[in-house]
Amino acid sequence: MSERLNIGPLQPGETAPNVVLDAITREGKIAIDDFRGEKPLLVGLYRGLHCPFCRRHITMLLQLTPALKEKGIESLTVVNTPMERARLYLRYNPMLGLLAASDPERTSHRAFGLPNMQITEDESAWPQKVSMSDVKSMRVDLPGEMPEPMNPFAALEYLNKKDSYDITEADQQMMATGMGQLVGHFLLDRDGVVRWTSNEVFDGGLFGAPNTQELMLAASQIGR
């Protein structure tokens, strides 16, 4: 898996690895191989529910679930959030139709080639590391939800406060080890081969949402 990180995120034409994770929205385990040979699968790999941008992207893609299911495509959301913490959040913030798995060790992210970017004092080498000053110089904009473009730290704090999301000890542990974990989406055909991908490594930097029009076009080409 470390070798995969040196290469970068999985690209179209490559076969997705199998990962086995604890299910959040049902009992037992969920594995990529559960779907291989059966149906296409959209895999969303996120930092965790403590990330307000991740929560918004999960909600956005969840709205596409009926259209994807019409094409025979399932969706799997993977969060770097411990299972019990994730279940507690979803108990009070239900997301009907969500199939989700917990991966606090970020096994799936490494397997799919998404780096956990280090935040350093003064050295940047995207996407492996970025300096604190470079992060603070970035500006994130979310029209209609934030009063103005903000640096990533300020944006996270503002949106979590707006959402009344209380950072728990479990969240703090995930943030301490995976604050720089990059996010990715991978559309797999029924054989587990990547047919479309969107990720923070190549597609617009931190917090960028996947292009849903491109996703649905790719879905049309591999669906029923």
LOPAFI-213120 format. One record per residue (C-alpha): residue in one letter; x, y, z. Coordinates in steps of 0.05 Angstrom, whole numbers. Example, Ala and Ser with C-alpha at 12.3 -4.5 7.8 and 13.67 -1.06 7.14 Angstrom:
! residues 2
<atom><residu>A</residu><x>246</x><y>-90</y><z>156</z></atom>
<atom><residu>S</residu><x>273</x><y>-21</y><z>143</z></atom>
! end
This chain:
! residues 224
<atom><residu>M</residu><x>0</x><y>0</y><z>0</z></atom>
<atom><residu>S</residu><x>58</x><y>47</y><z>13</z></atom>
<atom><residu>E</residu><x>80</x><y>34</y><z>-58</z></atom>
<atom><residu>R</residu><x>11</x><y>56</y><z>-82</z></atom>
<atom><residu>L</residu><x>20</x><y>122</y><z>-45</z></atom>
<atom><residu>N</residu><x>86</x><y>134</y><z>-82</z></atom>
<atom><residu>I</residu><x>49</x><y>125</y><z>-148</z></atom>
<atom><residu>G</residu><x>-12</x><y>166</y><z>-131</z></atom>
<atom><residu>P</residu><x>-87</x><y>155</y><z>-132</z></atom>
<atom><residu>L</residu><x>-117</x><y>99</y><z>-173</z></atom>
<atom><residu>Q</residu><x>-132</x><y>120</y><z>-245</z></atom>
<atom><residu>P</residu><x>-183</x><y>97</y><z>-296</z></atom>
<atom><residu>G</residu><x>-165</x><y>27</y><z>-322</z></atom>
<atom><residu>E</residu><x>-134</x><y>4</y><z>-257</z></atom>
<atom><residu>T</residu><x>-167</x><y>-49</y><z>-214</z></atom>
<atom><residu>A</residu><x>-188</x><y>-28</y><z>-144</z></atom>
<atom><residu>P</residu><x>-159</x><y>-67</y><z>-86</z></atom>
<atom><residu>N</residu><x>-204</x><y>-103</y><z>-36</z></atom>
<atom><residu>V</residu><x>-212</x><y>-71</y><z>32</z></atom>
<atom><residu>V</residu><x>-255</x><y>-97</y><z>88</z></atom>
<atom><residu>L</residu><x>-285</x><y>-47</y><z>137</z></atom>
<atom><residu>D</residu><x>-334</x><y>-42</y><z>195</z></atom>
<atom><residu>A</residu><x>-403</x><y>-23</y><z>172</z></atom>
<atom><residu>I</residu><x>-435</x><y>39</y><z>203</z></atom>
<atom><residu>T</residu><x>-505</x><y>37</y><z>175</z></atom>
<atom><residu>R</residu><x>-515</x><y>-37</y><z>184</z></atom>
<atom><residu>E</residu><x>-483</x><y>-93</y><z>224</z></atom>
<atom><residu>G</residu><x>-421</x><y>-132</y><z>203</z></atom>
<atom><residu>K</residu><x>-368</x><y>-117</y><z>151</z></atom>
<atom><residu>I</residu><x>-368</x><y>-85</y><z>82</z></atom>
<atom><residu>A</residu><x>-316</x><y>-104</y><z>30</z></atom>
<atom><residu>I</residu><x>-302</x><y>-79</y><z>-40</z></atom>
<atom><residu>D</residu><x>-304</x><y>-151</y><z>-62</z></atom>
<atom><residu>D</residu><x>-377</x><y>-155</y><z>-39</z></atom>
<atom><residu>F</residu><x>-394</x><y>-118</y><z>-103</z></atom>
<atom><residu>R</residu><x>-341</x><y>-144</y><z>-151</z></atom>
<atom><residu>G</residu><x>-374</x><y>-187</y><z>-204</z></atom>
<atom><residu>E</residu><x>-442</x><y>-164</y><z>-181</z></atom>
<atom><residu>K</residu><x>-452</x><y>-89</y><z>-195</z></atom>
<atom><residu>P</residu><x>-414</x><y>-24</y><z>-205</z></atom>
<atom><residu>L</residu><x>-396</x><y>16</y><z>-143</z></atom>
<atom><residu>L</residu><x>-382</x><y>89</y><z>-127</z></atom>
<atom><residu>V</residu><x>-332</x><y>93</y><z>-70</z></atom>
<atom><residu>G</residu><x>-325</x><y>158</y><z>-32</z></atom>
<atom><residu>L</residu><x>-265</x><y>163</y><z>14</z></atom>
<atom><residu>Y</residu><x>-270</x><y>220</y><z>64</z></atom>
<atom><residu>R</residu><x>-230</x><y>252</y><z>120</z></atom>
<atom><residu>G</residu><x>-287</x><y>240</y><z>169</z></atom>
<atom><residu>L</residu><x>-351</x><y>269</y><z>196</z></atom>
<atom><residu>H</residu><x>-312</x><y>322</y><z>233</z></atom>
<atom><residu>C</residu><x>-298</x><y>354</y><z>165</z></atom>
<atom><residu>P</residu><x>-357</x><y>399</y><z>146</z></atom>
<atom><residu>F</residu><x>-338</x><y>397</y><z>73</z></atom>
<atom><residu>C</residu><x>-339</x><y>321</y><z>75</z></atom>
<atom><residu>R</residu><x>-408</x><y>323</y><z>107</z></atom>
<atom><residu>R</residu><x>-433</x><y>368</y><z>51</z></atom>
<atom><residu>H</residu><x>-403</x><y>325</y><z>-4</z></atom>
<atom><residu>I</residu><x>-433</x><y>262</y><z>27</z></atom>
<atom><residu>T</residu><x>-501</x><y>296</y><z>28</z></atom>
<atom><residu>M</residu><x>-493</x><y>320</y><z>-44</z></atom>
<atom><residu>L</residu><x>-475</x><y>251</y><z>-70</z></atom>
<atom><residu>L</residu><x>-529</x><y>218</y><z>-28</z></atom>
<atom><residu>Q</residu><x>-580</x><y>258</y><z>-68</z></atom>
<atom><residu>L</residu><x>-554</x><y>222</y><z>-131</z></atom>
<atom><residu>T</residu><x>-565</x><y>153</y><z>-101</z></atom>
<atom><residu>P</residu><x>-634</x><y>141</y><z>-133</z></atom>
<atom><residu>A</residu><x>-606</x><y>161</y><z>-202</z></atom>
<atom><residu>L</residu><x>-545</x><y>116</y><z>-192</z></atom>
<atom><residu>K</residu><x>-588</x><y>58</y><z>-169</z></atom>
<atom><residu>E</residu><x>-630</x><y>64</y><z>-232</z></atom>
<atom><residu>K</residu><x>-565</x><y>49</y><z>-270</z></atom>
<atom><residu>G</residu><x>-550</x><y>-10</y><z>-224</z></atom>
<atom><residu>I</residu><x>-495</x><y>27</y><z>-186</z></atom>
<atom><residu>E</residu><x>-486</x><y>23</y><z>-111</z></atom>
<atom><residu>S</residu><x>-452</x><y>76</y><z>-68</z></atom>
<atom><residu>L</residu><x>-406</x><y>66</y><z>-9</z></atom>
<atom><residu>T</residu><x>-384</x><y>122</y><z>36</z></atom>
<atom><residu>V</residu><x>-321</x><y>112</y><z>78</z></atom>
<atom><residu>V</residu><x>-304</x><y>159</y><z>134</z></atom>
<atom><residu>N</residu><x>-243</x><y>164</y><z>179</z></atom>
<atom><residu>T</residu><x>-290</x><y>166</y><z>239</z></atom>
<atom><residu>P</residu><x>-294</x><y>111</y><z>292</z></atom>
<atom><residu>M</residu><x>-357</x><y>69</y><z>284</z></atom>
<atom><residu>E</residu><x>-391</x><y>88</y><z>349</z></atom>
<atom><residu>R</residu><x>-378</x><y>162</y><z>338</z></atom>
<atom><residu>A</residu><x>-406</x><y>157</y><z>267</z></atom>
<atom><residu>R</residu><x>-467</x><y>119</y><z>290</z></atom>
<atom><residu>L</residu><x>-481</x><y>171</y><z>344</z></atom>
<atom><residu>Y</residu><x>-476</x><y>227</y><z>292</z></atom>
<atom><residu>L</residu><x>-523</x><y>192</y><z>244</z></atom>
<atom><residu>R</residu><x>-573</x><y>177</y><z>300</z></atom>
<atom><residu>Y</residu><x>-584</x><y>252</y><z>307</z></atom>
<atom><residu>N</residu><x>-570</x><y>270</y><z>235</z></atom>
<atom><residu>P</residu><x>-600</x><y>212</y><z>195</z></atom>
<atom><residu>M</residu><x>-581</x><y>204</y><z>122</z></atom>
<atom><residu>L</residu><x>-632</x><y>157</y><z>93</z></atom>
<atom><residu>G</residu><x>-605</x><y>108</y><z>42</z></atom>
<atom><residu>L</residu><x>-532</x><y>118</y><z>62</z></atom>
<atom><residu>L</residu><x>-487</x><y>57</y><z>60</z></atom>
<atom><residu>A</residu><x>-426</x><y>76</y><z>102</z></atom>
<atom><residu>A</residu><x>-364</x><y>44</y><z>132</z></atom>
<atom><residu>S</residu><x>-315</x><y>65</y><z>185</z></atom>
<atom><residu>D</residu><x>-240</x><y>68</y><z>171</z></atom>
<atom><residu>P</residu><x>-204</x><y>106</y><z>227</z></atom>
<atom><residu>E</residu><x>-138</x><y>74</y><z>207</z></atom>
<atom><residu>R</residu><x>-146</x><y>102</y><z>135</z></atom>
<atom><residu>T</residu><x>-131</x><y>33</y><z>105</z></atom>
<atom><residu>S</residu><x>-176</x><y>45</y><z>45</z></atom>
<atom><residu>H</residu><x>-145</x><y>113</y><z>31</z></atom>
<atom><residu>R</residu><x>-75</x><y>84</y><z>29</z></atom>
<atom><residu>A</residu><x>-98</x><y>26</y><z>-15</z></atom>
<atom><residu>F</residu><x>-130</x><y>74</y><z>-65</z></atom>
<atom><residu>G</residu><x>-68</x><y>119</y><z>-64</z></atom>
<atom><residu>L</residu><x>-94</x><y>180</y><z>-27</z></atom>
<atom><residu>P</residu><x>-38</x><y>210</y><z>16</z></atom>
<atom><residu>N</residu><x>-44</x><y>236</y><z>87</z></atom>
<atom><residu>M</residu><x>-12</x><y>303</y><z>74</z></atom>
<atom><residu>Q</residu><x>36</x><y>328</y><z>127</z></atom>
<atom><residu>I</residu><x>31</x><y>399</y><z>151</z></atom>
<atom><residu>T</residu><x>102</x><y>424</y><z>163</z></atom>
<atom><residu>E</residu><x>133</x><y>487</y><z>191</z></atom>
<atom><residu>D</residu><x>165</x><y>511</y><z>126</z></atom>
<atom><residu>E</residu><x>167</x><y>457</y><z>72</z></atom>
<atom><residu>S</residu><x>117</x><y>444</y><z>17</z></atom>
<atom><residu>A</residu><x>117</x><y>387</y><z>-34</z></atom>
<atom><residu>W</residu><x>44</x><y>376</y><z>-56</z></atom>
<atom><residu>P</residu><x>10</x><y>329</y><z>-43</z></atom>
<atom><residu>Q</residu><x>57</x><y>297</y><z>7</z></atom>
<atom><residu>K</residu><x>69</x><y>358</y><z>51</z></atom>
<atom><residu>V</residu><x>50</x><y>431</y><z>56</z></atom>
<atom><residu>S</residu><x>76</x><y>486</y><z>101</z></atom>
<atom><residu>M</residu><x>32</x><y>519</y><z>153</z></atom>
<atom><residu>S</residu><x>42</x><y>586</y><z>119</z></atom>
<atom><residu>D</residu><x>19</x><y>558</y><z>52</z></atom>
<atom><residu>V</residu><x>-43</x><y>529</y><z>84</z></atom>
<atom><residu>K</residu><x>-60</x><y>595</y><z>117</z></atom>
<atom><residu>S</residu><x>-50</x><y>631</y><z>51</z></atom>
<atom><residu>M</residu><x>-102</x><y>587</y><z>17</z></atom>
<atom><residu>R</residu><x>-173</x><y>613</y><z>10</z></atom>
<atom><residu>V</residu><x>-234</x><y>569</y><z>11</z></atom>
<atom><residu>D</residu><x>-300</x><y>597</y><z>-13</z></atom>
<atom><residu>L</residu><x>-370</x><y>569</y><z>-3</z></atom>
<atom><residu>P</residu><x>-419</x><y>621</y><z>-29</z></atom>
<atom><residu>G</residu><x>-483</x><y>623</y><z>11</z></atom>
<atom><residu>E</residu><x>-452</x><y>588</y><z>71</z></atom>
<atom><residu>M</residu><x>-392</x><y>631</y><z>89</z></atom>
<atom><residu>P</residu><x>-390</x><y>707</y><z>91</z></atom>
<atom><residu>E</residu><x>-324</x><y>710</y><z>54</z></atom>
<atom><residu>P</residu><x>-266</x><y>666</y><z>30</z></atom>
<atom><residu>M</residu><x>-227</x><y>639</y><z>89</z></atom>
<atom><residu>N</residu><x>-164</x><y>600</y><z>102</z></atom>
<atom><residu>P</residu><x>-178</x><y>525</y><z>111</z></atom>
<atom><residu>F</residu><x>-172</x><y>526</y><z>187</z></atom>
<atom><residu>A</residu><x>-219</x><y>585</y><z>195</z></atom>
<atom><residu>A</residu><x>-268</x><y>554</y><z>145</z></atom>
<atom><residu>L</residu><x>-270</x><y>488</y><z>183</z></atom>
<atom><residu>E</residu><x>-282</x><y>524</y><z>249</z></atom>
<atom><residu>Y</residu><x>-335</x><y>570</y><z>220</z></atom>
<atom><residu>L</residu><x>-375</x><y>514</y><z>186</z></atom>
<atom><residu>N</residu><x>-372</x><y>467</y><z>245</z></atom>
<atom><residu>K</residu><x>-398</x><y>522</y><z>290</z></atom>
<atom><residu>K</residu><x>-452</x><y>538</y><z>239</z></atom>
<atom><residu>D</residu><x>-472</x><y>464</y><z>237</z></atom>
<atom><residu>S</residu><x>-470</x><y>459</y><z>313</z></atom>
<atom><residu>Y</residu><x>-421</x><y>402</y><z>305</z></atom>
<atom><residu>D</residu><x>-387</x><y>389</y><z>371</z></atom>
<atom><residu>I</residu><x>-316</x><y>362</y><z>364</z></atom>
<atom><residu>T</residu><x>-310</x><y>301</y><z>410</z></atom>
<atom><residu>E</residu><x>-248</x><y>266</y><z>436</z></atom>
<atom><residu>A</residu><x>-257</x><y>214</y><z>381</z></atom>
<atom><residu>D</residu><x>-257</x><y>270</y><z>329</z></atom>
<atom><residu>Q</residu><x>-195</x><y>302</y><z>360</z></atom>
<atom><residu>Q</residu><x>-158</x><y>236</y><z>355</z></atom>
<atom><residu>M</residu><x>-175</x><y>230</y><z>281</z></atom>
<atom><residu>M</residu><x>-154</x><y>302</y><z>269</z></atom>
<atom><residu>A</residu><x>-88</x><y>293</y><z>305</z></atom>
<atom><residu>T</residu><x>-67</x><y>237</y><z>259</z></atom>
<atom><residu>G</residu><x>-105</x><y>252</y><z>195</z></atom>
<atom><residu>M</residu><x>-118</x><y>327</y><z>189</z></atom>
<atom><residu>G</residu><x>-83</x><y>325</y><z>121</z></atom>
<atom><residu>Q</residu><x>-117</x><y>263</y><z>94</z></atom>
<atom><residu>L</residu><x>-137</x><y>276</y><z>22</z></atom>
<atom><residu>V</residu><x>-206</x><y>257</y><z>-4</z></atom>
<atom><residu>G</residu><x>-224</x><y>218</y><z>-66</z></atom>
<atom><residu>H</residu><x>-282</x><y>188</y><z>-105</z></atom>
<atom><residu>F</residu><x>-276</x><y>126</y><z>-149</z></atom>
<atom><residu>L</residu><x>-329</x><y>96</y><z>-195</z></atom>
<atom><residu>L</residu><x>-316</x><y>22</y><z>-206</z></atom>
<atom><residu>D</residu><x>-349</x><y>-22</y><z>-258</z></atom>
<atom><residu>R</residu><x>-376</x><y>-90</y><z>-239</z></atom>
<atom><residu>D</residu><x>-307</x><y>-120</y><z>-246</z></atom>
<atom><residu>G</residu><x>-277</x><y>-70</y><z>-198</z></atom>
<atom><residu>V</residu><x>-240</x><y>-31</y><z>-251</z></atom>
<atom><residu>V</residu><x>-237</x><y>45</y><z>-241</z></atom>
<atom><residu>R</residu><x>-277</x><y>82</y><z>-295</z></atom>
<atom><residu>W</residu><x>-279</x><y>152</y><z>-265</z></atom>
<atom><residu>T</residu><x>-244</x><y>187</y><z>-208</z></atom>
<atom><residu>S</residu><x>-244</x><y>254</y><z>-173</z></atom>
<atom><residu>N</residu><x>-195</x><y>271</y><z>-117</z></atom>
<atom><residu>E</residu><x>-161</x><y>328</y><z>-81</z></atom>
<atom><residu>V</residu><x>-93</x><y>308</y><z>-107</z></atom>
<atom><residu>F</residu><x>-108</x><y>327</y><z>-179</z></atom>
<atom><residu>D</residu><x>-176</x><y>362</y><z>-180</z></atom>
<atom><residu>G</residu><x>-172</x><y>432</y><z>-152</z></atom>
<atom><residu>G</residu><x>-138</x><y>425</y><z>-85</z></atom>
<atom><residu>L</residu><x>-170</x><y>421</y><z>-16</z></atom>
<atom><residu>F</residu><x>-245</x><y>414</y><z>-6</z></atom>
<atom><residu>G</residu><x>-265</x><y>414</y><z>-79</z></atom>
<atom><residu>A</residu><x>-331</x><y>378</y><z>-93</z></atom>
<atom><residu>P</residu><x>-334</x><y>324</y><z>-146</z></atom>
<atom><residu>N</residu><x>-364</x><y>344</y><z>-213</z></atom>
<atom><residu>T</residu><x>-432</x><y>310</y><z>-211</z></atom>
<atom><residu>Q</residu><x>-445</x><y>319</y><z>-285</z></atom>
<atom><residu>E</residu><x>-380</x><y>282</y><z>-302</z></atom>
<atom><residu>L</residu><x>-398</x><y>229</y><z>-251</z></atom>
<atom><residu>M</residu><x>-467</x><y>216</y><z>-281</z></atom>
<atom><residu>L</residu><x>-439</x><y>215</y><z>-352</z></atom>
<atom><residu>A</residu><x>-389</x><y>161</y><z>-330</z></atom>
<atom><residu>A</residu><x>-445</x><y>125</y><z>-293</z></atom>
<atom><residu>S</residu><x>-486</x><y>123</y><z>-357</z></atom>
<atom><residu>Q</residu><x>-429</x><y>90</y><z>-394</z></atom>
<atom><residu>I</residu><x>-420</x><y>33</y><z>-344</z></atom>
<atom><residu>G</residu><x>-490</x><y>24</y><z>-317</z></atom>
<atom><residu>R</residu><x>-543</x><y>-24</y><z>-342</z></atom>
! end
